[in-house]
Amino acid sequence: MRSGALVTLRADGYAGRGRSPFALAGCEPRATRSSLTAPIPLQASSAVRPRPLDSRRGTGLVTRGIGSLATCCALLALAACSSLPGFSEAPNPRLRGPLAVRNQHPLALTQLALRPRRPLTTARGSRALAVGVSYSSIEEVEHAGAQAVAFDGELLSVVPRVRYGLGPRADLEIELPILFTTSGFLDAFIESWHELLSLPGGGRSDVEDDQWSMTLSDGDEELYSLEEDRLDLADLSVVYTRRFQEEGRHAPALAWRVGVEAPTGSESAGFGNGAWDFGLGLVGEKNLGRVTATFGAAWRLPGQPEGFRSSVEHELEQGIDLHLGGEYPWNDSVSFLAQLIWSGPMVTSIELEEIDREILDLGLGVAWDVADDSVFCISFHEDLVAATGPDFTLRAAWRRGF
């Protein structure tokens, strides 16, 4: 840190180390909270220095042990794949995808998402049920001048979805997510996981492990914050889908979609944006032999939460989401799934890559039949840009009748 640099201690923050703007972002441990508000000059000789890589939590034997654990997990996953039921040359053409996931960034969870789906709609009068459970870890912390981004923590989301057939080509889908917030326990494991697979670290080694901070601010303006250790409802979304083209020899099946999101989540706690969101989308599917490709695009118009509504300079951006996926049936009951979802930036008025970059989510999963009309799926997700999005997401989902 250069001589004469200023660090401001806010009522909800503390002086951070190196890259972490704890003083501006509010991720101070409860035991050291300060009420100081005046700028305090820190000289180059100050004890506040970037944390050296060999002093982070989980060093030495512990870090090597976690790395070994990650290796063992990878080997066990390969062993599990090799023990799957036998490969079939001509499997049942039943499809089990795509991965019905969404952007797990805390701020994105307050906005409408048109999840990937097949253009095939539910029959008139029929009902379908799905439940997805996702556990995500994010650590994106930085500041520049008065602007501060601090998204550091872990999120558990449980999302029940119901779909009802309205006609031969249309259905209606409703989902009401439940979200739990926590400082978590995965940081050391994820650092070792990224090291093992040579994935971008996203600056994780510069920040203390297993801390909580979920704030976005510009000086005295707090644009967004999310409470820790809270279980609550998020916003309710309703999506109408209508198929307008059947799959042909050279043409994909296509359906258009329109969605709204109602402000049922707590805006003050950060579980909702307190406004209505709207979105339009298109989904498609084409059989390419043994592999089936799924694709889609969506435009979303987010409502502005109070922090953005009261700000002159900042707003949530209209967004575009694009997805492309593939399904490879292993046999009559098992399929492998791969998927990419590109999401545009949510906020561009704060010029920090921890919030103003796109997200490219890679999802890899396996799905298998558990009954004639139900499927269970497990998938792993990683943001390939490693700038704004969550670093690590595990998802398990069950669906019946979809």
Secondary structure as UniProt FT lines:
FT   TURN            3..4
FT   STRAND          5..8
FT   TURN            11..12
FT   TURN            18..19
FT   HELIX           22..25
FT   HELIX           30..32
FT   STRAND          39..42
FT   TURN            44..45
FT   HELIX           53..55
FT   HELIX           60..82
FT   TURN            106..107
FT   HELIX           108..110
FT   TURN            124..125
FT   STRAND          127..144
FT   TURN            145..146
FT   STRAND          147..165
FT   STRAND          170..175
FT   STRAND          178..182
FT   HELIX           187..197
FT   TURN            202..203
FT   HELIX           204..206
FT   TURN            209..210
FT   STRAND          213..218
FT   TURN            219..220
FT   STRAND          221..225
FT   STRAND          231..233
FT   STRAND          236..245
FT   STRAND          253..262
FT   TURN            267..270
FT   STRAND          277..287
FT   STRAND          292..301
FT   HELIX           306..309
FT   STRAND          319..329
FT   STRAND          334..343
FT   HELIX           353..356
FT   STRAND          359..371
FT   TURN            372..373
FT   STRAND          374..383
FT   STRAND          392..400
//
